[in-house]
Amino acid sequence: MLCEWEMTMFDWMGRLAGGVWHAAMTRSLPLAMAGSALGAAVLMAGSVTPPLPAQEVAVETVLYRDAFVWTGAGFEQRDFAVAGERFVDPARVRADRVVTLDGQYVLPPFGEGHTHKFETEWTVQRFSPEMLRQGVFYARNPGAYAPNIARIRPLLATRDTVDVSFSMGGLTAPHGHPEGAYIEVMTQFWYSGFTREDFVGEAFHPVETRDEVEAAIARVQAQGADFVKIFLQNSDTHAERARLLADPDYRNARDYPDFDSIVGLDPALAAPAVQIAHARGLSVGAHVSNAADFRVAVEAGVDMILHMPGASWEPGYGLPSEVPAADVLALAAQRGIPVVATAAVRLNPEHQDVMDEVHHTVLAALHEAGVPIRIGIDNFGLTTRDEIDYQRAVGILDDLALIQAWIATGREIFPERAIGAIEPGFEASFLVLDADPLTDFSTLDRIVVRVKEGQVLELED
């Protein structure tokens, strides 16, 4: 049950993300392990013997039998085994314990590709259990106040929490998005009393030259960024918007969020930003608003796109400005650039029919071109599962493709880790379901057991 303070905050955050609060969209999934013989058996099986004094670690090997195991394209009936934190070949180990799953279904955990729910100690405590209940073990936070991330990272460095990748502050134009969001909204909650100067270089990085881009990327890397975020916003009208925002009278008179005034990074700096980040070993994700931004991002060589064009469609913008051209869609597909759709980021009953049309059209164009679609919500009041449900309703990806995308999202958040498969050598993280989600999608609402790196998660209701 949300308290009044949470409701107020989520309402603001929903508008900040381009969405509106919709209490009916939130859910608290039951922890079906309670009272379950299977849950008790897996709990025992997932335990790891503590280290011995002689610096030797006794690792229990557990053989799981009679399971339908995810293959990447469906399920096959087979055994699998876990030793400590890794899957091992069941044919090459001697099991210390055998657990029979009685024909239940096993698949890897999911990813949340765009969330800002991890920024303070409170948000970690509030949202990590919520995601874990939904089977989401991996999350990407593309934009946050860097000093806070340094404080919360120790809270996230456990098997009992979601694993999160951070970009720290993103690169934008002077007075560009997300400056207004921090100054006019976030100061009402976590950052009371903060001024623009407190956020510059910590929550966002205004840049106008290549040298400033290089300095900003060096700074976010020193702050511990896992990747770099660039903000592209209405690139086709960047010059006019930047000119308007340079006028302090105009800035002071505008009512945030005024979508006609928001601007992002100078499109001419996108390719240099990617080159500089890649030279430092950092990948780059791009915030985009429309098809013009999508083109700039793809041609610049970004590694991921953090919104589909038109995700936060507003009245006055037409479909042609949202659907990328065929040539740039082909280039994105060729380069394998994943697009985190965030299709449900803005649920606006007043214009929902038109928004549904925009989302259906853009998702169809991406899918038909072979551009990888990934899962993320970018909304404080909604969950990753709400994004899945909305995309199911839009109807471009079938249930198999949605599950594949949901799993792939986690794998791409941490590309250096062996996750996203039930195979020897991979991290022993998995979900146990009581039915085949390809024929009964509701089984994802009643996850029986969650195992993270060989350890069964015990979550409070």
N, C-alpha and C positions, 0 to 999 in steps of 0.2 A: 504494500500500500504506500503510495507516494505522499509525502507530507506537502503542505502548502508551499513551503520554500522550494522544494524540488519541482513542483508543478510550474511555479513562476519561472524558475531557471530554465526548465526544459522548453517552455513556451518561447522564451527569448532565443534559446539556442536553436530551436527549430526554425525560427524566422531567420536567424543568422545563417544557417545552412541553406536557406531557401525553402524551408519546409514549415508546416504548421503542426502544432501539437495535436495529437489524436490519441486520446487515452485508450481507446478500444484496440489500438494497434499493438499495445505493449502486452507482454505475456510473461508469466513465470512458469517455467516448465517443471513438472514434478520430477523428483529424483526417484526413479522406479526401483533403485537398488534396495531401498529399505524393505526389510522383511523378505527379501528374495533369496532363495537358496542359491541361485546362480550368483547373485551379487556377493553373498558370503564366500562362496567358493573362489570367485575371482579375486576378492579382497585378500584371501589367504594366499592365493597363487601369486599375486602381484607383489608380495613383500620381498624385501631384499635383506639378506643377513648383514648386520653391521660389520664394519671393518675390524679385522683381528689385530691384536697388538703388534704383531710382527710385520705390519704394513702389507699384509696379504688380505685380499678381499674374497670372502666366500660368496659366490653369486649363485643364487638358486635358478635352476633351469626349469621352466614350466612348459609343458606340452599341452596345447589346446586342440581338442579333437571335436569332430562332427560340427564344423562351422562352415557357413557359406561366406567366403572371403572375397573381398573386392579385388578385381583384376585391373581396373582402370576403364573397363568397358562393360562391367556387370559383375556377377558373382559366380564363383566356382566352389564346389564342396571339396574341402581339403583341410588338412591339419596345418598348424603353424606353431612356432615355438619362440619363447622369449628367454633370454639370459641377461639378467640385470636390466640395462636400459636399451638393449638392442634386440631386434628379431634375429634369430639364427635358423639355420637349416634343420628342420625337424628330423631329417634322416641321418644327421651326422652328430647328434647329441644324445646323451643319456639324461632322461628327464628325472628331476627330483620330485616333481609333482605332475599329475595329469588332471586336467580340467575338461570335462565334457560340456560343450555348449549347446547340445541338444538341437542342432539345426538352426541356431540363431545366426544373425548376419553381422559381419565385422567389416568395418571400413575405416579409412584414415580420418583424422579430425579435419575441421574446416578452417578457413581463413576469413578475416574481415579486412578488406583491402583499403578502406578509407574511413577512419574514425578519429575523433578528437576527444574521445572519452577517457584518455589517460593523460592527465595534466597535473593532478594534485593527489595528495594522499587519499582524500575523500573519494575522488573518482575511481582510484584503483580499488578501494574497498567496495564501492558501489557497483562497478561495472565488470570487474574481472569475474566474480562468481556468475553473473548473468550470462556472460559469453560462454563460460565453461559449461553451464547447464545446457546451452544450445549446441554444444559440441565444437565451439569455436575456440581453438587453442592458440591461434596466431593472429596478430593484428598489426596494422600499419598506421602510425600516427603521422600524417604529412603536415606538420605545422604545429608548433607549441613553443611556450615560453621556456627557453633553455635552462635557466636556473632551477625551475621546478622539476624538470626532467632529471637533472643531476640528483635531486633529492628523492625522487620516487623510483629510480632504477633499482636500488637495492630491494625494494618491495616486490619488484617484478622478477627478480633473479631466483625464483624457486619453481619447483614442479607444481606448486599449488596455485599458480597464477597464469594468466595469459602471457605468452611471450610477445613482446612489442618491439617493433622497429620504428625509429624516430628520425625525422629530418631536421629537427629544431626549427628555427624560423626560415621562411621561404624568401626568395628573391622577387622583388616587385619594383614598381616605379615609385618615385616620391609621392606620398599621399595615396598610393594605390592599395587595392585589396591585399591583405586584410587589415590595413591600418584602422579604418573606421570601425571594424568589428571589435578590435581590442579597445580602442579609446572610448567608443560610445556604448558598447554592450558589456564587454568583459569586466570593465571597471565597476560595474554594478554588482558583481559577484565576487570573484576571487581576487581581483586586483584593485580594490578600493583605494583611491588616492593616487593611483599611478598616473603619470603623464606620458605624452608621446615619447619623450626622451628616455623614459624607463623601458620602453618596448623596443626602440630602435636598436638593432644589433643583437637583440635577444629573442623577440617574437617575430620580427620581420626585418628585412634588409633592403632599404631603398637604394637602388643603384641606377646610374645613368651612363656609365662608361665601362669599358672592358676592365680597366684597372680596378674599379669598384666591384665589379663582378668577381674578379680574382680574389680580392681582399675578403669579400663576404663568404665565398666558398671556403677559403682558408679558415675563417672564423668559425663557421658551422662545423667544420671538420675538427677543429680544436675543441669545440664544445661537445664532441662525441657523436655527431650525426652519423647515421647509418646510410643515408642517401641525401640527395639535394632535391629541394622542391623549387620549381619556378612557377610564378603566377602569370598565366596568359589570360587576359580578359578583354574581349572585344577588340582583338588585334586589328581588325579592318578599320576601326575608327580610333586607333590609339592616339594619333597626333592631336586630334581635336579634343579628346577627353583629357589628355595630359595638359593641354593648354588651359582648359577650363579649371582643372584642379590646381594649377599653378597660382590661381587668383585666390587669395585668402578670403575675400568677400564671398566668392562663390562657394568655397568650402564651408564657411560658417553658416551659409543660408540653406544648404542642402539638408534634406531629411533622410538620414541613413535608415535602412539601405535604399538608396536611390540607384536603381540598376542602370539608369542612363548616364550616371556619372562615374561608375566604378571603372577603374583602369588597372592594368597589370604591367608586367615587364615590357619594356620596349621590344617588339618582335625582333629587331635587328640584333639584340643581345642574347637571343635564345641559343643559337648555334655556338657562340663563344662560351656560354655558360656550360653547355654540354661538353664541349672540348676540354675545358678547364677541369670540370668535375671528373671526367673519365681519366684525365691524366693523373688525378689524385686517387684513382681507384674507387670513386664513388659513382653510383648510378644516379639517374635523374628522373624524377617524376614531374609531370606537368599538370597543373590545374588548367582546365580549358572551359570556356563558356559556349562557344559556337564553332561553326565549321572553319572559320578563318583561324581561330586559335589552334584547332586540330591540325590544320595544314602546317602552321608554323612549328608546332611541336614535333610532328612526324618528320618534316624535312630537316629539322635541327638534330634529329637522331636521339630523341629521348628514349628512355628504357621502359617507361610506363606512362599511361595517361590516366589521371585520377578522377575524371568525370567524363561521361559521354557528352558530346555536344547536345545542348538543349535539355540537360538534366533539370536545370532550374528555369525552364521556359517561363517567360512573362508575356502578358498581353502586349501586343504591339510588335512582337518579333514573329516573323513568318517561318514556315517550314524550310524554304530554300536556304535560309541563313544557318540552319542547324544541321543539314545533311551534308557530310563531306562529299567532295567530288570523287568520281570513280578512280582517277589516277592516284589520289592520295590514299584512298582506301586500299588500293592494290599495293602501294608502297608500305603501308602499315602492316598489311598481311604478310608481305615478303619479309619484312624485318621482324615479324612476330611480336609487335608491340601490343601488350595487353591493355585493354581499356576497362577500368573499374567503373561500372555503369552508374552507380548511385541513382538509379532510376526513381527510387521512392524518396529521394531527399526532399522533394517538395510535393506534398499532397495537399492540393488546394481545391476544396469542393466547388468553389465558384467557377473554376476553369478546368475541372478535372477531365472532362471529355476531350478538350483540345490537347491538354497535356498528355493524355493517354495516346492520342494520335501521334503527337510528336515523338514520344518514347517508342511507340511501336514502329514508326517509320525509321527512326535512327538505329534502333537495335536491329531491325531487319537488314538495313544497309550494311551495318558492321558484320553481322552474321553471314550474310550472303557473300560478302567479300572475303571471308575467312579471317577476319580480325578477331583475336581471342577476347572474349567477354569475361570479365571477372566480377566478383561480388564485393560490394561495400555499400554502406548506408549514409555516412556523413550526416547523421542527425542524432542529437542527444535523446530525443523523445521516442525514437524507434530503434529496432534491433536489426541485426543482420538477417534474422529469419523473416522480418517484415520485408526486406528487400527481395528475398527469395520468393515470398508469397506474391509480391507485386509483379515480379518478372514472370511467375507462373501465370498470373492473370493476363499479362500482356501477350504471352503465348508464343514468343519467338523461339526460346530454348525449351526443349522438352525436359522431362524430369531427369533423364540420364545426363543430358548436356548440362543441366543446372548443378547436379551433384559433381560432375567432372570439374566444372568451373569453380565450384565452392572449394573443392580439395586443391585444385591448382592454385587458387589464390594464396593459400597458406604456403605452398611450396615456393611460390615466387617471392613472398615476403622474406624468406630466409633461403635464398638459392644456394648458399654455401653448406646447408645442412641436408642430411639424408632424411627427408620427411615426405609424407604423402603417398606411401606405399606400404603394403604388408609383405615385405620381402627381406631376406637375410641382409644384415648390415644397416638397415634403416632403423631410426629411432623407434622404440616400441611404444608408440602412441596410437591408440585406436578406440573406436566406439563399438559397443555391442547393442544391436537392435533386435526387437522381438519379431520383426517381419521384414520382408523385402521392400525397401523404400521405392523401388521401381514399379511396384504394383500397389503399395500402400504407403503413400508419402507421409501420412500422419504418424508413422512409426518414428519419425524424426522428432516428434513432440514428446516421445516417451523413451528416451535413451535409457537403456537398462544399466549400462556400466560405462564409465569413462576411464581410460588408462592413459597416463601421460608419462612417457619415458620409463615404462615398467611399473609405475606406481598408480594404484587405483585412487581416484579422486573421491574424497568424501565431502560433499557439498551440503550445506544446510538449506532447507526449503525456504 
